[in-house]
Amino acid sequence: MDNKLLGVIIIGFGLLVLFSEQEYSWVISAIAVGIGSGFLIRKNEKNDIDNK
């Protein structure tokens, strides 16, 4: 699974949690969006042996 796809999925989860009716859902949402954006920003590590 690509890092960008994983980041988008985690950000989507964070947005869904934001609109839930739980009291501290904004905390979980902020953590999920932060982790998801970290996956989007992070560069892919390229290994010359595997990626020819």
N, C-alpha and C positions, 0 to 999 in steps of 0.2 A: 504494500500500500504506500502510495506516495505521501510525502510529508504535507504537501499542499491540500490533498484530499482529506487527510486526517485533520488538518487544521480547520478546514471548512466544516467538517462534521462536528468538531468540538465547539466551534463558534455557534453553529446552528442549535446544538444542544443548550448552550448558554443562553441563547435568545429565547428558546422555549421555556426554560426554567424561569427566566425573568418575568414572564407573564403568568406564572402560577400563583396561587392564592396563599402560599406558605409565608410565614412571617419573615424568615431570613433567606428567602430565595434570591435576593439581590447579591448576597455574599457568594453563593454557589455560582451564580451567573457571572459575576466579575472574575472569579477564579477560572471558570471555563473559557471565557472570552480571552483572558490573559494568556492562558496556556495555548489556546488555539491560534492566537495571533503570533505567539512565539514559534509555533510550527510553521506558520506561513512565512515568517521573516527569515527563519534559519535556512542557511544554504545546505544543499545536498552535499554530503561528503562523497567525493568521487575517488574510487580506487582504480588505478590504472590496470590492475590485473583483471578485475571483474568487468569493467566497462571498456571494451575495445572497439 
